[in-house]
Amino acid sequence: MTADVRSDPQTMLTALERLQGTGVEFAGFLANHGPMAVDAMIRIGGADRVPAWLDAYLPRLEPADLSRHPVTHADWAAHLGRLERVGDWTAYFERAIVESGWRAVLARWLPRLLPGAAASATHGLLRTAHAVRNAAEAAEPTAPLLDREIAAGLAFWAARYQRLPGTPGLHGDRRLTEAIDRLPRLDPNAHTDAPGIGGRLDLLWSVDGLPDALDAWGSSIDPVATLDELIGQAARLLIDHPEPAIALCHAVTAPAAIRMILPVVSPDQQAIAVATCWQLVGAIVAAFLPAARGVPAELVDVDVPSVPALEAAALDHGDEHVIKLTEACIRQYHHTTDAQLLVAAEAFRPRIPPLW
C-alpha cells in the first residue's frame, strides 16, 4: 500500500498518544471516533487542526475498560458481541499482535469478524480499517501505538459483533440498482428498546425475504469494481434521502473502508469482504429507507463542489461524521472520478450540527 501524500505519521502518533486510555464508546453507545476522525482530518489537509479538534473532542470521552478475565484462543467465540468484555478483547489482540504481527492477526481474524461487521453501526470495521491503513503505510516494525490502535479496533468489532440476515454470494441475476429497489423494507413503526442504528438493524431478522433479496445482486468478479459500484450507489442514496443521515453515511464509509484496505486482504478474503459490504448497505436500506420508489438516477444541473472547497468546509464544520464522510468521498472520487461522490459530501454536511 503506497503512502498517501497527505499522510502525517507524527501527527497521527501524537494524536493516538493523547487518545490512549479512552474507551471505545461513550454516553451509552456512541462510538469514539477520535482515531478515525484524526486520520481523516490529516488526509484532507487538516493536520494542523488536529490538536484543537482533540481539545474539543476529548472531554466527551470516557475511560477505557480494563481487562479482568482473559479471552483465550479456546473460548473466544463465546465472548463475541459482549461489550462488557471489550477490555479483555483489547488485551487479547494486543498480545496476539505482539506475538504474530498485525498482518497475521488481521488475516486470521477478518473471516471471523466479517459476519458481525454491523458491530456498533460498522464502527468496529471502520476503526480497524483506519488503523490498518496507517500501519500498512508505516515502516516495519510498526510503532507500538499503531499496533495498539489495530488491537483496539478489532476488540471493538469483536465486543460489539452483530450479525445480519443472509449470506449474499453476489451471484444473482439483477443489477445493483434493481436489487436495491426490490429489497423488502422494515415496518417504519417497528420498535426496539435497543439504542442507535444497531437496535434497528436487529429488527431485520423479522423481515421476510431479505436474505433472498440480498442474493439477487450479481456483481463483477473484480472486487475493486464491485466496491466502486456499491460505494457510488450508496452515495446516490445519501444524496436522495436526507434522513437518516448517519445511517446513510455509514452505507458509504463502510464499503469505502474495505476498499481502502483491500490491498492487504488476501484474494480469498476479498470476496467475503465485498459481499459483507453489500449486506451492510442492503441492511441499511431495508431498515431505514421507505418502500422502494426507484433508485435515484444521475443528477443533472447540480453544481459539483471542488475538492479543496469540500476539504475546507469539512474542517471548518468539525463534526467527526462530516470529516470522515468527506475524506471517504474524496478518496473514492480520486479512484473513479465519479462526481456524485463530491455531491454526496456536500449534501451531507448541512444535515449534521457542527462541532465548533
C-alpha positions, 0 to 999 in steps of 0.5 A: 500500500503506497503512502498517501501524500497527505499522510502525517505519521507524527501527527497521527502518533501524537494524536493516538498518544493523547487518545490512549486510555479512552474507551471505545464508546461513550454516553451509552453507545456512541462510538469514539471516533477520535482515531478515525476522525484524526486520520481523516482530518490529516488526509484532507489537509487538516493536520494542523487542526488536529490538536484543537479538534482533540481539545474539543473532542476529548472531554466527551470521552470516557475511560477505557475498560480494563481487562479482568478475565482473559479471552483465550484462543479456546473460548473466544467465540463465546465472548463475541458481541459482549461489550462488557468484555471489550477490555479483555478483547483489547488485551487479547489482540494486543498480545496476539499482535505482539506475538504474530504481527498485525498482518497475521492477526488481521488475516486470521481474524477478518473471516471471523469478524466479517459476519458481525461487521454491523458491530456498533453501526460498522464502527468496529470495521471502520476503526480497524480499517483506519488503523490498518491503513496507517500501519500498512503505510508505516515502516516495519516494525510498526510503532507500538501505538499503531499496533495498539490502535489495530488491537483496539479496533478489532476488540471493538468489532469483536465486543460489539459483533452483530450479525445480519440476515443472509449470506449474499454470494453476489451471484444473482441475476439483477443489477445493483440498482434493481436489487436495491429497489426490490429489497423488502423494507422494515415496518417504519413503526417497528420498535426496539428498546435497543439504542442507535442504528444497531437496535434497528438493524436487529429488527431485520431478522423479522423481515421476510425475504431479505436474505433472498433479496440480498442474493439477487445482486450479481456483481463483477468478479473484480472486487475493486469494481464491485466496491466502486459500484456499491460505494457510488450507489450508496452515495446516490442514496445519501444524496436522495434521502436526507434522513437518516443521515448517519445511517446513510453515511455509514452505507458509504464509509463502510464499503469505502473502508474495505476498499481502502484496505483491500490491498492487504486482504488476501484474494480469498478474503476479498470476496467475503469482504465485498459481499459483507459490504453489500449486506451492510448497505442492503441492511441499511436500506431495508431498515431505514429507507421507505418502500422502494420508489426507484433508485435515484438516477444521475443528477443533472444541473447540480453544481459539483463542489471542488475538492479543496472547497469540500476539504475546507468546509469539512474542517471548518464544520468539525463534526467527526461524521462530516470529516470522515464522510468527506475524506471517504468521498474524496478518496473514492472520487480520486479512484473513479472520478465519479462526481456524485461522490463530491455531491454526496459530501456536500449534501451531507454536511448541512444535515449534521450540527457542527462541532465548533 
